[in-house]
Amino acid sequence: MSLLNTQQPSVPQQRGNVLIPLLLVILLAGVLIWFVTRDDSPEQPQPVQEIAAPATATDDEEDNGLVEEPAETVELGEPEIPETPTVAEPEVAEVEPEIELPSLNESSEEILSRIEAEEQSIEPLRSEQLIRDAVVFVDNLRNGVVVRDAALIEGPQTKFRALEQDGKIYIDPRSYDRYNSIVDWFVSFDTEVMLTLMNDYEPLVREALAEIGYPDTDPKTVILDAIEVLNATPSVGTVIELSDETVMYRYADPALEALPDAQKQMLRMGPDNIRRVKLKLEQLREALTAAS
């Protein structure tokens, strides 16, 4: 077994280096800004019950034929008026004030500051328009398309490698390790922090969706569709054969080459990283569904 010595075409090398981490991180960013609605309406106060006045005696008592001496008149003071019992008013739940949001153009710095305040790493993130880039990427992702222009992070610093054996070309398993650090970051991101940020920044993601032609689209639908596409990536093991018949590497297996671009990029991470990402995506899917 020997390393393939032919020089790799520059364009496919760059695309392979950059797009996989973009696939992961921008999906995460999309999840971060989705809003989960909650019913925070206060409890309605209970009606105060009226207290019935005491019953008075009637003059219809039966005459027993006896003449009674008139009763001695006794002067009484001011009649005592019973105090009306105090009815405790029901407690009204406090409604937390809505967060004052920045403009869409100026939102990235605030979001990154809040992520840092929750002790989550922002080191891989590079975008100056976090919400816009995330919305564009995730919208394309749900259609199986990978958009490089909406880049939030830098790609791996090491190059893609291939191996040649018995006249065939395979992905070098060492290439999978290029994505370990970004996958570590992705799967360690706290889901509760994600949900909190989703709740706060929903109006801005709706604004960004409207900019690309989806004014009435629920952000939740976009994210869940993208998760479904990624989780449908097949499991193929470590050994993946390539074809170099064109200017860029292709999968030798026609079934793999026919997959959506998003799933083909997932395959470049290797089976262990794919498994970890899928588990995290499933966790996110369950959290989004439960919170709706």
Secondary structure as UniProt FT lines:
FT   STRAND          2..3
FT   HELIX           10..32
FT   HELIX           104..106
FT   HELIX           107..117
FT   TURN            118..119
FT   TURN            123..124
FT   HELIX           130..141
FT   TURN            142..144
FT   TURN            148..149
FT   STRAND          162..165
FT   TURN            166..167
FT   STRAND          168..171
FT   HELIX           173..179
FT   HELIX           180..188
FT   HELIX           191..211
FT   TURN            212..213
FT   TURN            215..216
FT   HELIX           219..231
FT   STRAND          241..243
FT   STRAND          250..251
FT   HELIX           254..257
FT   HELIX           261..267
FT   TURN            268..269
FT   HELIX           271..291
//
